Amino acid sequence: MTANPPSAELATPDPLLSVRDLSVRFDTAEGPVHAVDGVSFDLKAGEILGLVGESGCGKSTLARAILRLVEPRAGSISLAGSDITHLSRRQLRGVRRQVQMVFQDPYSSLAPRWTVAELLTEPLVIHGVGDRAERRRHVGDLLDKVGLPADAAQRYPHEFSGGQRQRLGIARALALDPRLVVLDEPVSALDVSVQAQILNLLVELQRQSDIAFLFISHDLSVVEYLSDRVAVMYLGQIVEIADRDSLWRHPSHPYTRALLQAIPGNPPPSADDALKIEGDLPSPIAPPPGCRFHTRCPYAEQRCRIDNPALRTVAPGHQAACHLMRLS
C-alpha cells in the first residue's frame, strides 16, 4: 500500500500495469460469486492487450477492478510501480488522470442533457486542467483527434450516430492524456462497417502516442486485428496469454483452440484437430473443482477434475494453464 497519494506524474517502469493474484467476489443470496479469481498479468506502456472470453467469464469485472470501480477481495494492482489496490477515493484522484475507460454502450455512457463541450470539459474542470480558453481549445483538439467536426461541441449526444457517440466516448477518455485506457466491448454495439472505423481510429491513436490499451471483447476477429498480445479468460481465470501471432498459430489451451476454430473461415487444420465446446459455462457461484474447463473439455483426465493448473510457460512469452498443454 502506498503511504502517500501518487502524483499525476508517475514513474515509468516496465510494466505500466501489473496485476497480481487479483480476486473479486460478490456476495449474493445464492452464495458468493467468484467473478475474478487469482488473475495475474502485465501490460507495457504503448501495448494493446486483448482480453477475450465468453460472456460471464469476468472480463468486465476485471476491468472495473483495475479502475477501482469495484473493490478486489485479494491481490494487487500496480500502476507504473505504485500500488493502487488500497488507495482511498481521495488518493485515487491522481490515478484517475492516468487510467480512463471507454464503455460498451455509447448510448448510455454520455450524459444526455450535456453538450459535447460540457462532456469533454468536465474531467478538465474536476482535475483543474487549464483555464476556460485552454479548455475550449483542448475540446477542439480532442474532436479533431477522433474525427469529428469542431461544431460538434455545441450539439447533444442524441444528435449523433452510434459510431459518432463512441468517438465522443473515446475523446472523453483521452481528455486527460491518460497512459492507459480500458475499453470494454467498445464496438460490440455498432454495425460492422462502423466497427472497422472505430478500430482504425484506435490504431491511429495508439500510433500517435505511448498510450496503452486493455481491449476487452468476445470477438476474436476484432482482437486479432487490434492487439499485440491476447489473454484468454474462462470463468474468472486467465487460461492462456501470449503474443497475438503465437496464440493464433500455436494455441495451447483447448478452450483457446475451440474459440479460434469458431471464427468464421478459420477451420481446424484437420478433422482430428476439430474441437467443439459443448454445454454451458458453469456458475461462478459454484465453480467446478480442478480445471474449471474440465466440465466442457473432451480431453479432460482425472487430474483435471482435481487439480487446478497454474499458468506455465509453453514458449517465450506464451503461457497456458492446462495439464495436457498441446498434448491434449
C-alpha positions, 0 to 999 in steps of 0.5 A: 500500500502506498503511504502517500497519494501518487502524483499525476506524474508517475514513474515509468517502469516496465510494466505500466500495469501489473496485476497480481493474484487479483480476486473479486467476489460478490456476495449474493443470496445464492452464495458468493460469486467468484467473478475474478479469481487469482488473475495475474498479468502485465501490460507495457506502456504503448501495448494493446492487450486483448482480453477475450472470453465468453460472456460471464467469464469476468472480463468486465469485472476485471476491468472495473477492478483495475479502475477501482470501480469495484473493490478486489477481495485479494491481490494487487494492482500496480500502476507504473510501480505504485500500488493502487489496490488500497488507495482511498477515493481521495488518493485515487484522484491522481490515478484517475488522470492516468487510467480512463475507460471507454464503455460498451454502450455509447448510448448510455455512457454520455450524459444526455442533457450535456453538450459535447463541450460540457462532456469533454470539459468536465474531467478538465474542470474536476482535475483543474486542467487549464483555464476556460480558453485552454479548455475550449481549445483542448475540446477542439483538439480532442474532436479533431483527434477522433474525427469529428467536426469542431461544431460538434461541441455545441450539439447533444449526444442524441444528435449523433450516430452510434459510431459518432457517440463512441468517438465522443466516448473515446475523446472523453477518455483521452481528455486527460492524456491518460497512459492507459485506457480500458475499453470494454466491448467498445464496438460490440454495439455498432454495425460492422462497417462502423466497427472497422472505423472505430478500430482504425481510429484506435490504431491511429491513436495508439500510433500517435502516442505511448498510450496503452490499451486493455481491449476487452471483447468476445470477438476474436476477429476484432482482437486479432486485428487490434492487439499485440498480445491476447489473454484468454479468460474462462470463468474468472481465470486467465487460461492462456496469454501470449503474443497475438501471432503465437496464440493464433498459430500455436494455441495451447489451451483447448478452450483457446483452440475451440474459440479460434476454430469458431471464427468464421473461415478459420477451420481446424487444420484437420478433422482430428484437430476439430474441437467443439465446446459443448454445454454451458459455462458453469456458475461462478457461484459454484465453480467446478473443482480442478480445471474449471474447463474440465466440465466442457473439455473432451480431453479432460483426465482425472487430474483435471477434475482435481487439480487446478493448473497454474499458468506455465510457460509453453514458449517465450512469452506464451503461457497456458494453464492446462495439464495436457498443454498441446498434448491434449 
